[in-house]
Amino acid sequence: MARYKVIPTKTNLIRLRRDLSFASEGYELLEQKRQILVVELMGLIDKAVDAQERVEKNMDEAYKALQKAVLFMGRQSVKNVAPAVNIETDLTITMRRVMGVNIPNVEVGLRDRAPHFSPGETSFWVDESIYQFKGLLEDLGKLAQLRISLMRLAEEVRKTMRRVNALDKIAIPDFKESIKYVEDTLEENERETFATQKLIKERLEKRKG
């Protein structure tokens, strides 16, 4: 609120003080929200880094097992076995709220109807690669959950910081400046009124004398 747009009246002074109180309370609430979001965000960053490292490690192990299966059985044999793999995947996504932000919780359920094929026809590495890739699916679900949560929290932190800064750097200082201007103007008007009344009183007394 620009100071020069404020009409210096007692009514406006009361309104400005009320608005300043409201803005100050809003600033405190938003600052608390920002702090909570930042704490949540920092905790998720560590988890996301661990999840990313786990996915990369498990993906490497899964592909190594698949390569060994191809090495022992041949590419065509592994390709022929692939249709016999019968694994059903259930993806369940629920939400929890953190300071108004929807954070997903991803659960990956796997139903494995083994055996998929005759063990005598395949290498140990086929079973190992299946095992590794199933674990990788679960890890990818958790990583997706963390990444989406990070993006949503980071965006909310950005919005909250913008609002906090707008109140702290613009709105609240403008309210304080406007209040000071109105108070100073009203005080000056009161002094002028008092001086005028005193002058009138003195002249009236002189006339009576």
NUKEGU-394803 format. One line per field, with one value per atom (N, C-alpha, C): residue number from 1; atom name; x, y, z. Coordinates in nm, 4 decimals. Layout:
i <- [NUM,...]
at <- [CA,...]
east <- [X,...]
north <- [Y,...]
up <- [Z,...]
This chain:
i <- [1,1,1,2,2,2,3,3,3,4,4,4,5,5,5,6,6,6,7,7,7,8,8,8,9,9,9,10,10,10,11,11,11,12,12,12,13,13,13,14,14,14,15,15,15,16,16,16,17,17,17,18,18,18,19,19,19,20,20,20,21,21,21,22,22,22,23,23,23,24,24,24,25,25,25,26,26,26,27,27,27,28,28,28,29,29,29,30,30,30,31,31,31,32,32,32,33,33,33,34,34,34,35,35,35,36,36,36,37,37,37,38,38,38,39,39,39,40,40,40,41,41,41,42,42,42,43,43,43,44,44,44,45,45,45,46,46,46,47,47,47,48,48,48,49,49,49,50,50,50,51,51,51,52,52,52,53,53,53,54,54,54,55,55,55,56,56,56,57,57,57,58,58,58,59,59,59,60,60,60,61,61,61,62,62,62,63,63,63,64,64,64,65,65,65,66,66,66,67,67,67,68,68,68,69,69,69,70,70,70,71,71,71,72,72,72,73,73,73,74,74,74,75,75,75,76,76,76,77,77,77,78,78,78,79,79,79,80,80,80,81,81,81,82,82,82,83,83,83,84,84,84,85,85,85,86,86,86,87,87,87,88,88,88,89,89,89,90,90,90,91,91,91,92,92,92,93,93,93,94,94,94,95,95,95,96,96,96,97,97,97,98,98,98,99,99,99,100,100,100,101,101,101,102,102,102,103,103,103,104,104,104,105,105,105,106,106,106,107,107,107,108,108,108,109,109,109,110,110,110,111,111,111,112,112,112,113,113,113,114,114,114,115,115,115,116,116,116,117,117,117,118,118,118,119,119,119,120,120,120,121,121,121,122,122,122,123,123,123,124,124,124,125,125,125,126,126,126,127,127,127,128,128,128,129,129,129,130,130,130,131,131,131,132,132,132,133,133,133,134,134,134,135,135,135,136,136,136,137,137,137,138,138,138,139,139,139,140,140,140,141,141,141,142,142,142,143,143,143,144,144,144,145,145,145,146,146,146,147,147,147,148,148,148,149,149,149,150,150,150,151,151,151,152,152,152,153,153,153,154,154,154,155,155,155,156,156,156,157,157,157,158,158,158,159,159,159,160,160,160,161,161,161,162,162,162,163,163,163,164,164,164,165,165,165,166,166,166,167,167,167,168,168,168,169,169,169,170,170,170,171,171,171,172,172,172,173,173,173,174,174,174,175,175,175,176,176,176,177,177,177,178,178,178,179,179,179,180,180,180,181,181,181,182,182,182,183,183,183,184,184,184,185,185,185,186,186,186,187,187,187,188,188,188,189,189,189,190,190,190,191,191,191,192,192,192,193,193,193,194,194,194,195,195,195,196,196,196,197,197,197,198,198,198,199,199,199,200,200,200,201,201,201,202,202,202,203,203,203,204,204,204,205,205,205,206,206,206,207,207,207,208,208,208,209,209,209]
at <- [N,CA,C,N,CA,C,N,CA,C,N,CA,C,N,CA,C,N,CA,C,N,CA,C,N,CA,C,N,CA,C,N,CA,C,N,CA,C,N,CA,C,N,CA,C,N,CA,C,N,CA,C,N,CA,C,N,CA,C,N,CA,C,N,CA,C,N,CA,C,N,CA,C,N,CA,C,N,CA,C,N,CA,C,N,CA,C,N,CA,C,N,CA,C,N,CA,C,N,CA,C,N,CA,C,N,CA,C,N,CA,C,N,CA,C,N,CA,C,N,CA,C,N,CA,C,N,CA,C,N,CA,C,N,CA,C,N,CA,C,N,CA,C,N,CA,C,N,CA,C,N,CA,C,N,CA,C,N,CA,C,N,CA,C,N,CA,C,N,CA,C,N,CA,C,N,CA,C,N,CA,C,N,CA,C,N,CA,C,N,CA,C,N,CA,C,N,CA,C,N,CA,C,N,CA,C,N,CA,C,N,CA,C,N,CA,C,N,CA,C,N,CA,C,N,CA,C,N,CA,C,N,CA,C,N,CA,C,N,CA,C,N,CA,C,N,CA,C,N,CA,C,N,CA,C,N,CA,C,N,CA,C,N,CA,C,N,CA,C,N,CA,C,N,CA,C,N,CA,C,N,CA,C,N,CA,C,N,CA,C,N,CA,C,N,CA,C,N,CA,C,N,CA,C,N,CA,C,N,CA,C,N,CA,C,N,CA,C,N,CA,C,N,CA,C,N,CA,C,N,CA,C,N,CA,C,N,CA,C,N,CA,C,N,CA,C,N,CA,C,N,CA,C,N,CA,C,N,CA,C,N,CA,C,N,CA,C,N,CA,C,N,CA,C,N,CA,C,N,CA,C,N,CA,C,N,CA,C,N,CA,C,N,CA,C,N,CA,C,N,CA,C,N,CA,C,N,CA,C,N,CA,C,N,CA,C,N,CA,C,N,CA,C,N,CA,C,N,CA,C,N,CA,C,N,CA,C,N,CA,C,N,CA,C,N,CA,C,N,CA,C,N,CA,C,N,CA,C,N,CA,C,N,CA,C,N,CA,C,N,CA,C,N,CA,C,N,CA,C,N,CA,C,N,CA,C,N,CA,C,N,CA,C,N,CA,C,N,CA,C,N,CA,C,N,CA,C,N,CA,C,N,CA,C,N,CA,C,N,CA,C,N,CA,C,N,CA,C,N,CA,C,N,CA,C,N,CA,C,N,CA,C,N,CA,C,N,CA,C,N,CA,C,N,CA,C,N,CA,C,N,CA,C,N,CA,C,N,CA,C,N,CA,C,N,CA,C,N,CA,C,N,CA,C,N,CA,C,N,CA,C,N,CA,C,N,CA,C,N,CA,C,N,CA,C,N,CA,C,N,CA,C,N,CA,C,N,CA,C,N,CA,C,N,CA,C,N,CA,C,N,CA,C,N,CA,C,N,CA,C,N,CA,C,N,CA,C,N,CA,C,N,CA,C,N,CA,C,N,CA,C,N,CA,C,N,CA,C,N,CA,C,N,CA,C,N,CA,C,N,CA,C,N,CA,C,N,CA,C,N,CA,C,N,CA,C,N,CA,C,N,CA,C,N,CA,C,N,CA,C,N,CA,C,N,CA,C,N,CA,C,N,CA,C,N,CA,C,N,CA,C]
east <- [0.0856,0.0000,0.0891,0.0778,0.1624,0.1177,0.2120,0.1803,0.0973,0.1319,0.0658,-0.0791,-0.1229,-0.2611,-0.3516,-0.2943,-0.3714,-0.4232,-0.5544,-0.6136,-0.5961,-0.5319,-0.5016,-0.6235,-0.6991,-0.8142,-0.8005,-0.8724,-0.8665,-0.9242,-1.0251,-1.0844,-0.9819,-0.9095,-0.8061,-0.6925,-0.6607,-0.5562,-0.5948,-0.7201,-0.7681,-0.7625,-0.8047,-0.8034,-0.6610,-0.5685,-0.4294,-0.3672,-0.3956,-0.3430,-0.3987,-0.5272,-0.5879,-0.5242,-0.5043,-0.4432,-0.2985,-0.2267,-0.0890,-0.0860,-0.1778,-0.1845,-0.2147,-0.3072,-0.3431,-0.2243,-0.1542,-0.0385,0.0738,0.0939,0.1982,0.1663,0.0393,-0.0007,0.0162,-0.0209,-0.0039,0.1422,0.2272,0.3708,0.4234,0.3827,0.4293,0.3820,0.2566,0.2030,0.2736,0.2959,0.3642,0.5096,0.5724,0.7114,0.7190,0.6220,0.6176,0.5952,0.5048,0.4789,0.6039,0.6753,0.7984,0.9007,0.9162,1.0134,0.9775,0.8493,0.8061,0.8284,0.7949,0.8140,0.9608,1.0462,1.1897,1.2449,1.2012,1.2455,1.2021,1.0763,1.0247,1.1017,1.1297,1.2012,1.3429,1.4132,1.5504,1.5545,1.4543,1.4491,1.4268,1.3423,1.3152,1.4339,1.5116,1.6285,1.7251,1.7523,1.8422,1.7857,1.6538,1.5915,1.5947,1.5739,1.5744,1.7138,1.8165,1.9539,1.9827,1.9429,1.9632,1.8853,1.7607,1.6780,1.7365,1.7894,1.8505,1.9730,2.0540,2.1731,2.1337,2.0293,1.9839,1.9299,1.8539,1.8009,1.9138,2.0123,2.1246,2.2026,2.2231,2.2955,2.2174,2.0882,2.0064,1.9830,1.9738,1.9593,2.0840,2.1996,2.3248,2.3324,2.2915,2.2950,2.1945,2.0770,1.9744,2.0207,2.0800,2.1264,2.2479,2.3288,2.4405,2.3899,2.2864,2.2280,2.1668,2.1004,2.0419,2.1505,2.2585,2.3698,2.4302,2.4409,2.4953,2.3998,2.2688,2.1712,2.1833,2.2030,2.2219,2.3515,2.4536,2.5845,2.5761,2.5047,2.4972,2.3948,2.2860,2.1786,2.1689,2.2181,2.2027,2.0856,2.0977,1.9961,1.8592,1.8560,1.7280,1.6576,1.7336,1.6734,1.6121,1.6839,1.6299,1.5045,1.5060,1.3900,1.2703,1.2951,1.1870,1.1286,1.2121,1.1667,1.0838,1.1108,1.0487,0.8956,0.8246,0.6781,0.6239,0.7054,0.6594,0.6620,0.7244,0.7297,0.5922,0.5301,0.3935,0.3912,0.4137,0.4162,0.3144,0.2226,0.1234,0.1664,0.1439,0.1853,0.0642,0.0556,-0.0486,0.0171,-0.0313,0.0225,-0.0840,-0.0541,-0.1479,-0.0884,-0.1635,-0.1164,-0.2158,-0.1679,-0.2480,-0.1805,-0.2523,-0.2004,-0.1985,-0.1000,-0.0972,-0.0679,-0.1150,-0.1001,0.0022,0.0915,0.1904,0.1727,0.1141,0.0898,0.0155,-0.0870,-0.1692,-0.1180,-0.0045,0.0538,0.0249,-0.0289,-0.0551,0.0746,0.1141,0.2356,0.1945,0.2402,0.1967,0.2712,0.2032,0.2645,0.2403,0.3471,0.3370,0.3719,0.2807,0.3035,0.2979,0.4055,0.4118,0.3964,0.2873,0.2641,0.2909,0.3631,0.3976,0.3402,0.2689,0.2188,0.2907,0.3734,0.4600,0.4039,0.3633,0.3077,0.4154,0.5073,0.6174,0.5737,0.6412,0.7481,0.6949,0.7726,0.7333,0.7656,0.8600,0.9117,0.9845,1.0243,1.0963,1.2359,1.2739,1.4066,1.5187,1.4938,1.6000,1.6303,1.5398,1.5590,1.6286,1.6502,1.7055,1.8272,1.8946,2.0101,1.9656,2.0505,2.0271,2.0122,2.0821,2.0843,1.9518,1.8691,1.7353,1.6533,1.6557,1.5842,1.6407,1.7734,1.8371,1.7971,1.7928,1.7555,1.6098,1.5203,1.3802,1.3708,1.4437,1.4441,1.4934,1.6001,1.6578,1.5639,1.5000,1.4118,1.2844,1.2369,1.1213,1.1561,1.2715,1.3139,1.3326,1.3780,1.3986,1.2659,1.1595,1.0284,0.9827,1.0028,0.9649,1.0481,1.1764,1.2639,1.2251,1.1867,1.1467,1.0183,0.9265,0.8047,0.8361,0.9270,0.9656,1.0390,1.1237,1.1961,1.0996,1.0003,0.9005,0.8237,0.7891,0.7196,0.8016,0.9295,1.0156,1.0374,1.0550,1.0788,0.9565,0.8382,0.7159,0.6960,0.7220,0.7089,0.8048,0.9277,1.0264,0.9822,0.9320,0.8894,0.7743,0.6783,0.5625,0.6012,0.6843,0.7270,0.8132,0.9032,0.9904,0.9080,0.8059,0.7196,0.6427,0.5945,0.5209,0.6125,0.7364,0.8345,0.8600,0.8733,0.8979,0.7813,0.6587,0.5411,0.5330,0.5587,0.5501,0.6565,0.7769,0.8842,0.8499,0.7874,0.7484,0.6457,0.5508,0.4507,0.5130,0.6018,0.6703,0.7492,0.8233,0.9036,0.8164,0.7011,0.6112,0.5572,0.5245,0.4761,0.5885,0.7054,0.8163,0.8800,0.8910,0.9635,0.8739,0.7462,0.6594,0.5401,0.4529,0.3253,0.3438,0.4165,0.4320,0.5048,0.6180,0.6811,0.5885,0.5081,0.4157,0.3086,0.2577,0.1583,0.2187,0.3410,0.4058,0.4315,0.4743,0.5002,0.3710,0.2651,0.1354,0.0822,0.0966,0.0510,0.1270,0.2589,0.3402,0.2987,0.2725,0.2309,0.0981,0.0014,-0.1293,-0.1173,-0.0386,-0.0202,0.0454,0.1513,0.2208,0.1295,0.0513,-0.0390,-0.1482,-0.2040,-0.3085,-0.2524,-0.1305,-0.0686,-0.0441,0.0013,0.0240,-0.1064,-0.2108,-0.3418,-0.3912,-0.3665,-0.4095,-0.3332,-0.2022,-0.1233,-0.1718,-0.2028,-0.2522,-0.3881,-0.4725,-0.6048,-0.5908,-0.4997,-0.4783,-0.4253,-0.3307,-0.2745,-0.3806,-0.4641,-0.5707,-0.6703,-0.7089,-0.8026,-0.7437,-0.6135,-0.5481,-0.5464,-0.5200,-0.5170,-0.6549,-0.7577,-0.8943,-0.9309,-0.8906,-0.9206,-0.8540,-0.7276,-0.6556,-0.7229,-0.7673,-0.8333,-0.9672,-1.0369,-1.1642,-1.1425,-1.0384,-1.0091,-0.9698,-0.8945,-0.8561,-0.9793,-1.0739,-1.1948,-1.2766,-1.2833,-1.3566,-1.2889,-1.1536,-1.0808,-1.1012]
north <- [-0.1188,0.0000,0.1237,0.2043,0.3227,0.4283,0.4931,0.5889,0.7052,0.7521,0.8707,0.8453,0.7191,0.6892,0.6798,0.6945,0.6802,0.8165,0.8222,0.9454,0.9430,1.0431,1.0420,1.0684,0.9633,0.9728,0.8655,0.8858,0.7877,0.6529,0.6579,0.5333,0.4535,0.5241,0.4561,0.4062,0.4799,0.4369,0.3059,0.2973,0.1731,0.0575,0.0845,-0.0204,-0.0646,0.0316,-0.0015,-0.0858,-0.0514,-0.1295,-0.2722,-0.2846,-0.4177,-0.4987,-0.4328,-0.5009,-0.5411,-0.4551,-0.4882,-0.6088,-0.6136,-0.7277,-0.8559,-0.8468,-0.9638,-1.0087,-0.9124,-0.9456,-1.0069,-0.9566,-1.0103,-1.1532,-1.1784,-1.3149,-1.4085,-1.3599,-1.4397,-1.4709,-1.3724,-1.3930,-1.5012,-1.4951,-1.5944,-1.7349,-1.7468,-1.8774,-1.9321,-1.8456,-1.8893,-1.9262,-1.8528,-1.8841,-2.0192,-2.0485,-2.1797,-2.2891,-2.2632,-2.3595,-2.3839,-2.2765,-2.2902,-2.3755,-2.3533,-2.4295,-2.5780,-2.6077,-2.7480,-2.8143,-2.7431,-2.7980,-2.8222,-2.7300,-2.7448,-2.8666,-2.8842,-3.0014,-3.1298,-3.1331,-3.2510,-3.2728,-3.1632,-3.1708,-3.2242,-3.1750,-3.2194,-3.3673,-3.4125,-3.5539,-3.6415,-3.5939,-3.6712,-3.6717,-3.5643,-3.5591,-3.6721,-3.6919,-3.8012,-3.9366,-3.9537,-4.0806,-4.1003,-3.9926,-4.0027,-4.0373,-3.9805,-4.0121,-4.1601,-4.2086,-4.3509,-4.4394,-4.3997,-4.4794,-4.4810,-4.3663,-4.3597,-4.4501,-4.4473,-4.5326,-4.6804,-4.7126,-4.8520,-4.8995,-4.8136,-4.8498,-4.8738,-4.7837,-4.7993,-4.9273,-4.9565,-5.0777,-5.2025,-5.2046,-5.3216,-5.3398,-5.2290,-5.2387,-5.2992,-5.2598,-5.3149,-5.4653,-5.5055,-5.6472,-5.7272,-5.6674,-5.7369,-5.7602,-5.6591,-5.6747,-5.7673,-5.7684,-5.8627,-6.0062,-6.0303,-6.1642,-6.2039,-6.1076,-6.1364,-6.1661,-6.0925,-6.1167,-6.2553,-6.2959,-6.4283,-6.5377,-6.5125,-6.6089,-6.6239,-6.5131,-6.5165,-6.5883,-6.5637,-6.6264,-6.7782,-6.8270,-6.9710,-7.0406,-6.9728,-7.0380,-6.9958,-6.8759,-6.8215,-6.7248,-6.6257,-6.5206,-6.5762,-6.6668,-6.7186,-6.8022,-6.8804,-6.9629,-6.8759,-6.7712,-6.6790,-6.6107,-6.5758,-6.5124,-6.6068,-6.7364,-6.8338,-6.8565,-6.8426,-6.8624,-6.7435,-6.6238,-6.5006,-6.5066,-6.5609,-6.5634,-6.6486,-6.7377,-6.8248,-6.7548,-6.6404,-6.5649,-6.5022,-6.5395,-6.4962,-6.4224,-6.2929,-6.2093,-6.0974,-6.0873,-5.9799,-5.8685,-5.7466,-5.6299,-5.5478,-5.5176,-5.4286,-5.3002,-5.1887,-5.0584,-4.9842,-4.9573,-4.8863,-4.7522,-4.6460,-4.5105,-4.4457,-4.4089,-4.3346,-4.1996,-4.1110,-3.9763,-3.9430,-3.8676,-3.8066,-3.6585,-3.5784,-3.4335,-3.3792,-3.2977,-3.2284,-3.0788,-3.0089,-2.8653,-2.8306,-2.9111,-2.8838,-2.9419,-3.0103,-3.0680,-3.2179,-3.2658,-3.4081,-3.4819,-3.5723,-3.6508,-3.7967,-3.8543,-3.9909,-4.0973,-4.2074,-4.3266,-4.4399,-4.4922,-4.5910,-4.7291,-4.8205,-4.9589,-5.0475,-5.1198,-5.2111,-5.3537,-5.4174,-5.5559,-5.6507,-5.7581,-5.8557,-5.9919,-6.0513,-6.1875,-6.2787,-6.3635,-6.4493,-6.5914,-6.6372,-6.7717,-6.8674,-6.9002,-6.9896,-7.1357,-7.2352,-7.2137,-7.1705,-7.0907,-7.0406,-7.1424,-7.2263,-7.3181,-7.4305,-7.5300,-7.6430,-7.5990,-7.6169,-7.5744,-7.6405,-7.7627,-7.8323,-7.7723,-7.6882,-7.6305,-7.4957,-7.4443,-7.3091,-7.3067,-7.1923,-7.1688,-7.1036,-7.1191,-7.0524,-6.9018,-6.8484,-6.7046,-6.6497,-6.7362,-6.6903,-6.6597,-6.7522,-6.7279,-6.6068,-6.5941,-6.4810,-6.3485,-6.3444,-6.2202,-6.1847,-6.2872,-6.2611,-6.2028,-6.2630,-6.2161,-6.0716,-6.0431,-5.9090,-5.8049,-5.8384,-5.7414,-5.7185,-5.8212,-5.8005,-5.7013,-5.7187,-5.6231,-5.4839,-5.4777,-5.3480,-5.2754,-5.3489,-5.2867,-5.2199,-5.2875,-5.2305,-5.1061,-5.1133,-4.9979,-4.8795,-4.9060,-4.7984,-4.7313,-4.8108,-4.7520,-4.6570,-4.6981,-4.6127,-4.4874,-4.5023,-4.3869,-4.2883,-4.3404,-4.2528,-4.1758,-4.2439,-4.1794,-4.0641,-4.0875,-3.9853,-3.8684,-3.8971,-3.7890,-3.6990,-3.7593,-3.6793,-3.5971,-3.6589,-3.5874,-3.4689,-3.4900,-3.3821,-3.2669,-3.2997,-3.1949,-3.1141,-3.1826,-3.1115,-3.0269,-3.0814,-3.0053,-2.8859,-2.9078,-2.7986,-2.6853,-2.7206,-2.6186,-2.5427,-2.6148,-2.5496,-2.4604,-2.5051,-2.4223,-2.2940,-2.3071,-2.1888,-2.0900,-2.1413,-2.0540,-1.9885,-2.0678,-2.0151,-1.9083,-1.9318,-1.8325,-1.7035,-1.7157,-1.5958,-1.5146,-1.5845,-1.5147,-1.4547,-1.5292,-1.4791,-1.3531,-1.3566,-1.2406,-1.1212,-1.1490,-1.0398,-0.9696,-1.0478,-0.9874,-0.9153,-0.9796,-0.9257,-0.8031,-0.8047,-0.6983,-0.5890,-0.6199,-0.5224,-0.4832,-0.5806,-0.5486,-0.4908,-0.5624,-0.5171,-0.3823,-0.3614,-0.2275,-0.1176,-0.1479,-0.0457,-0.0114,-0.1140,-0.0871,-0.0011,-0.0350,0.0419,0.1856,0.2022,0.3373,0.4172,0.3518,0.4199,0.4585,0.3667,0.3959,0.5140,0.5170,0.6284,0.7607,0.7543,0.8758,0.9279,0.8378,0.8791,0.9312,0.8597,0.9032,1.0408,1.0595,1.1890,1.3007,1.2706,1.3723,1.4091,1.3054,1.3323,1.4106,1.3781,1.4514,1.5969,1.6166,1.7535,1.8320,1.7639,1.8294,1.8652,1.7751,1.8028,1.9212,1.9283,2.0426,2.1730,2.1670,2.2882,2.3294,2.2282,2.2573,2.3163,2.2593,2.3097,2.4529,2.4774,2.6128,2.7122,2.6698,2.7583,2.7880,2.6824,2.7006,2.7910,2.7763,2.8600,3.0057,3.0272,3.1632,3.2276,3.1508,3.2031,3.2360,3.1494,3.1718,3.2994,3.3199,3.4399,3.5667,3.5618,3.6801,3.7084,3.6005,3.6196,3.6789,3.6365,3.6908,3.8376,3.8738,4.0127,4.1010,4.0494,4.1259,4.1460,4.0415,4.0513,4.1508,4.1539,4.2476,4.3902]
up <- [0.0000,0.0000,0.0000,-0.1033,-0.1146,-0.0143,0.0510,0.1562,0.1041,-0.0154,-0.0657,-0.1086,-0.1087,-0.1447,-0.0222,0.0964,0.2193,0.2637,0.2859,0.3400,0.4915,0.5481,0.6929,0.7803,0.8055,0.8950,1.0031,1.1150,1.2231,1.1798,1.0944,1.0436,0.9632,0.8771,0.7987,0.8867,0.9933,1.0848,1.1531,1.1973,1.2596,1.1594,1.0369,0.9337,0.9019,0.8925,0.8621,0.9739,1.0977,1.2102,1.2077,1.1746,1.1658,1.0520,0.9388,0.8246,0.8540,0.9253,0.9619,1.0544,1.1508,1.2424,1.1650,1.0714,0.9903,0.9045,0.8436,0.7605,0.8432,0.9646,1.0525,1.0939,1.1252,1.1606,1.0414,0.9234,0.8021,0.7750,0.7992,0.7805,0.8749,1.0011,1.0983,1.0612,1.0185,0.9804,0.8568,0.7586,0.6362,0.6638,0.7543,0.7896,0.8597,0.9474,1.0106,0.9074,0.8137,0.7069,0.6251,0.5912,0.5122,0.5853,0.7154,0.7927,0.7969,0.8159,0.8186,0.6830,0.5762,0.4418,0.4114,0.4541,0.4292,0.5035,0.6286,0.7056,0.6360,0.5918,0.5204,0.3906,0.3215,0.1943,0.2125,0.3131,0.3366,0.3726,0.4505,0.4846,0.3624,0.2699,0.1490,0.0531,0.0543,-0.0344,-0.0018,0.1265,0.1669,0.1253,0.1449,0.1065,-0.0446,-0.1196,-0.2657,-0.3186,-0.2565,-0.2976,-0.2729,-0.1550,-0.1238,-0.2204,-0.2505,-0.3410,-0.4817,-0.5270,-0.6596,-0.6677,-0.5649,-0.5624,-0.5598,-0.4845,-0.4763,-0.6115,-0.6788,-0.8107,-0.9101,-0.9112,-1.0045,-0.9768,-0.8476,-0.8111,-0.8495,-0.8157,-0.8444,-0.9946,-1.0666,-1.2115,-1.2738,-1.2247,-1.2738,-1.2464,-1.1255,-1.0905,-1.1729,-1.1983,-1.2757,-1.4192,-1.4801,-1.6183,-1.6266,-1.5233,-1.5223,-1.5159,-1.4348,-1.4271,-1.5606,-1.6271,-1.7578,-1.8610,-1.8566,-1.9496,-1.9291,-1.8037,-1.7759,-1.8227,-1.8087,-1.8590,-2.0094,-2.0798,-2.2252,-2.2597,-2.1776,-2.2026,-2.1890,-2.0884,-2.0632,-2.1526,-2.1886,-2.2624,-2.4081,-2.4370,-2.5708,-2.5753,-2.6623,-2.6681,-2.7077,-2.8059,-2.8527,-2.7465,-2.6701,-2.5652,-2.4559,-2.4193,-2.3183,-2.3712,-2.4982,-2.5603,-2.5617,-2.5836,-2.5850,-2.4462,-2.3421,-2.2049,-2.1556,-2.2066,-2.1573,-2.1507,-2.2551,-2.2465,-2.1320,-2.0785,-1.9696,-1.8346,-1.8277,-1.7019,-1.6778,-1.5682,-1.5388,-1.4046,-1.4109,-1.2906,-1.3072,-1.2129,-1.2144,-1.1199,-1.1638,-1.0857,-1.0435,-0.9165,-0.8644,-0.8147,-0.8656,-0.8258,-0.7459,-0.6196,-0.5318,-0.4925,-0.5197,-0.4880,-0.3925,-0.2763,-0.1793,-0.1541,-0.0871,-0.0638,0.0849,0.1261,0.2583,0.2388,0.3317,0.3171,0.4158,0.3631,0.4449,0.4214,0.5191,0.5085,0.3802,0.3501,0.2329,0.1026,0.1061,-0.0160,-0.0202,-0.1311,-0.1470,-0.1809,-0.0925,-0.1106,-0.1381,-0.2503,-0.2838,-0.2041,-0.1841,-0.1280,-0.2281,-0.2859,-0.3932,-0.3392,-0.3578,-0.3179,-0.4427,-0.4670,-0.5813,-0.5300,-0.5714,-0.5312,-0.6479,-0.6224,-0.7267,-0.6900,-0.7851,-0.7668,-0.8656,-0.8110,-0.8923,-0.8932,-1.0101,-1.0220,-1.0739,-0.9853,-1.0216,-1.0006,-1.0625,-1.1595,-1.2957,-1.3642,-1.4954,-1.6051,-1.5773,-1.6798,-1.6084,-1.6837,-1.6249,-1.5851,-1.4575,-1.4128,-1.4914,-1.5400,-1.6124,-1.7474,-1.7971,-1.9305,-1.9260,-1.8076,-1.7973,-1.7053,-1.7103,-1.6246,-1.4938,-1.3923,-1.2640,-1.2831,-1.3815,-1.4010,-1.4531,-1.5117,-1.5510,-1.4261,-1.3300,-1.2040,-1.1306,-1.1345,-1.0663,-1.1309,-1.2625,-1.3304,-1.3018,-1.2962,-1.2621,-1.1211,-1.0287,-0.8902,-0.8816,-0.9531,-0.9487,-1.0095,-1.1204,-1.1858,-1.1048,-1.0325,-0.9457,-0.8340,-0.7746,-0.6721,-0.7292,-0.8540,-0.9184,-0.9380,-0.9706,-0.9873,-0.8576,-0.7465,-0.6172,-0.5859,-0.6177,-0.5928,-0.6804,-0.8045,-0.8954,-0.8469,-0.7905,-0.7344,-0.6202,-0.5332,-0.4200,-0.4680,-0.5687,-0.6224,-0.6871,-0.7605,-0.8222,-0.7151,-0.6075,-0.4962,-0.4401,-0.4180,-0.3591,-0.4542,-0.5825,-0.6785,-0.6930,-0.7022,-0.7128,-0.5864,-0.4716,-0.3441,-0.3390,-0.3839,-0.3848,-0.4745,-0.5927,-0.6856,-0.6279,-0.5667,-0.5121,-0.3913,-0.3049,-0.1873,-0.2279,-0.3225,-0.3679,-0.4291,-0.5051,-0.5651,-0.4575,-0.3559,-0.2481,-0.1647,-0.1429,-0.0714,-0.1492,-0.2812,-0.3657,-0.3558,-0.3642,-0.3547,-0.2168,-0.1134,0.0229,0.0474,-0.0012,0.0148,-0.0579,-0.1749,-0.2484,-0.1690,-0.1061,-0.0253,0.0999,0.1648,0.2839,0.2505,0.1407,0.1009,0.0646,-0.0003,-0.0372,0.0873,0.1895,0.3144,0.3876,0.3942,0.4735,0.4088,0.2765,0.2072,0.1502,0.1298,0.0635,0.1509,0.1788,0.2434,0.3836,0.4690,0.6080,0.6157,0.5448,0.5474,0.4964,0.3927,0.3413,0.4430,0.5113,0.6156,0.7256,0.7693,0.8756,0.8316,0.7074,0.6569,0.6481,0.6026,0.5918,0.7290,0.8266,0.9625,1.0201,1.0001,1.0514,0.9866,0.8554,0.7843,0.8394,0.8593,0.9091,1.0525,1.1370,1.2764,1.2817,1.2026,1.2025,1.1533,1.0499,0.9954,1.0948,1.1610,1.2605,1.3789,1.4216,1.5317,1.4926,1.3695,1.3224,1.3149,1.2679,1.2613,1.4011,1.4977,1.6352,1.6932,1.6631,1.7118,1.6500,1.5218,1.4549,1.5115,1.5355,1.5931,1.7323,1.8125,1.9484,1.9456,1.8548,1.8446,1.8009,1.7081,1.6605,1.7723,1.8445,1.9557,2.0641,2.0900,2.1908,2.1469,2.0169,1.9639,1.9725,1.9401,1.9470,2.0908,2.1822,2.3239,2.3741,2.3336,2.3770,2.3235,2.1986,2.1425,2.2090,2.2405,2.3093,2.4468,2.5160,2.6487,2.6424,2.5357,2.5181,2.4963,2.4165,2.3899,2.5196,2.5988,2.7237,2.8180,2.8138,2.9000,2.8544]
